[in-house]
Every structure is written in structure tokens, then in C-alpha cells.
Amino acid sequence: MINLKPAVARVQSQERADEILGICKENNWKVIIGIDPDKEEDISDVYKLLEDKAKNIKKTWK
């Protein structure tokens, strides 16, 4: 199933935003990234996408 909603991430610096954006671009994932140095990082949507990708890779190796 294709998910049309973008992942949402909150990070504390531009450098971290660039890192997350790079991961998402490599995987052709849409992402919205907010930078807020005063709030805790939340990249749980990106982790979920990575977990799904790992599960799919694991299935192909069986």
C-alpha cells in the first residue's frame, strides 16, 4: 500500500534536518521537517518508514 501522507519530523538543528532529509530523499519518501532548538527531537515517522523498509527487505531474503 502506498502512503500519500508525508512523514513529519522535528529536529533541533539545520544539520540534523539535512541528515533526515537525505535519508528520506534516498528512499523517495516525502517528509516535512520542522527545526525547533527548544523542543525534543521527534523523528518517529521516519523510524517507522525505516522499520517498514527493513521488514520488506527481510521478506525478500526468505
Secondary structure, DSSP 4 states (H G I P E B T S, - for coil): ----SPEEEEESSHHHHHHHHHHHHHTT--EEEEE-TTS--B-HHHHHHHHHHHHHHHHHT-
